[in-house]
Amino acid sequence: MPYTDKILTSLYGRRLGLQKMTTAQSGGRLEAEFLVGPDAGVRPLVTTAEATGTNLAPYGVSFCAGTSAASSSVYVLDPPIPGVRKTIVFSSANTPQYVKTKNGETFRTTADSTIATVISSTLTGCVVDLVGLTTAIWGLMTNGTTAISRAATT
């Protein structure tokens, strides 16, 4: 199992644990384990004060308000962590807003193309969902919306 040798501390008790599901239980072809316990889900880091001078974390939720200056806002996103999700919420004010990667990592779309920059629309805000595919590739899970356009194709 991936990452099982990376566990630092095991949790004991009845409020949080792992549930192993057989193929008969899940209906899938492989057995699977799931984190169970929280009624409402897992609560990620949420940041509402993102600034263009500080990199966006590669996990959690970031709200990018942009700047009121007459220029666009460019945010830098740290490299992806494989399997970890990141959500970026762009404000509908102060557009356009851009996200670029720190070290030239790329975004992979559902159209199987690679883009270097994700842009929020100049007309409205949007939400971008990403998942780390490798340490060099973000999977863009919000492909095809009118709020996202491709700035640079590689």
N, C-alpha and C positions, 0 to 999 in steps of 0.2 A: 504494500500500500504506500502510495506517495506521501511524503511528509511525516509519516508516523515516527520515524527516527529523529524528527526535529522537535518533538514535544518536550518542553522544559518542565512543565508542571501538569500533573493530571488533576482533574477536579473530581471530587467524590461527593456523593449525596444524591438526593432525588430531584433536585431542581434543574440540573443540567447534565446531559450525558449523550452517549452515542446510541443510536438505534440501528441494529443490523437488520437488513431486510433481505430475505431470500428472493430468488427469481419468482417463486410462486406468489410472494407477497407484493412485489413491485410490478410484476408483469414484464420485466425486462429480461435481458439475456445474461446479465451479470448480477451477482450479489452487490449490495451497496450499503454504506453506512452514512447516517445523517446525524447532524447535531440536533438534539431535541431538548425541549424544556421551556424556553421562553414562549409565552402565549402570543406576544405581539411581534416576535422576530428579533433579529440582531440589530443593535443600534450602532451605526457607523459614526465616525467623526464627521461633524458638520461645521463648516467654516463659512461665515457670512461676511468676513472682512478681508477677502483676498485682495492683494495689491500686485501691481505689475512688477514691483521690485523684489518680490519674494516668490520662489517657485511654488507651484501647486503640488500638494502631496499626491502620491500615486494611489491613493485609497480614499474612501469616504466621499463626502459631498462638498463641493465648492460652489459658492454663489459669487459670480463675477459681475459686479455692478458697473464696471467700466469707469471711465473718467469723464468729467464734464468738459474737458478741454476739446478744442476743435479738431483733435486728431483721434485716430483709432487706438484702442487699448490692446496691447500684446501681452499675454500671459505665457509663462514658461511652465511646462509640465515635466515633473521628474520621471525617470525611466519606469516602465511598467514592471510589476511583480507578477509572474505567471499565475493565473487563476484568480487574481484579485480585481474586484470591480471598482470603478471610479465613475462618479456622476458629476458633471459640470452643468450648472444652471446659469445661463446668460440672462442678464437683465434686458428688458425691452427698451430701456433708456440708454443713452450714451453708446450707441452703436456706430460703426461696426466694432466687434471685439474678436480677437484672434487667440488661438492657442497654438503654440509651437512646442516642439519637444526639446529637451535639454541637450541631448547629444546626437541629434539626427535620427532618433527613433521614428518609426513611421506608424501611420494609422492604416489598418486594413479594412476595406469595406465589404459589404455583402456581395457587391458586384465583382469581387476578387481583384480589385485594383488597389493600389497603394497611393495614398495622398500624404503630402508633407505637412499640410496645415488644415485645421478645421476652422471655419468662419461662422459666426452667428450672422443671421440676416440683418440687413440695415433697416428692415421694417418691423421686426418683432423679435422678442427674446426666444430662447429655445433651451431644450435640455438635451445633453449629449451623454449617452451611456457608453462606457468603455470597459473592456476587460483585458488584462495583461495576457497576451498569447505567449510571448517569450520576453526576455529582457530587452528586446529591441523592437517589438511589434505590439502595438495596441490594436485590439479588435474593436472596430467602431460598430456598436450595436444599434445605432440610431440612423442608419443609412436610408436615404431616399426621402427624407422630409424636406419640405420647402425651406425650412429654417437653416439647413446645412448646405454649404456649397463647397466645391473643391477649389482650393486656391492654387495648389501646385501639384502636378501629377509627376510621379517618378516611375 
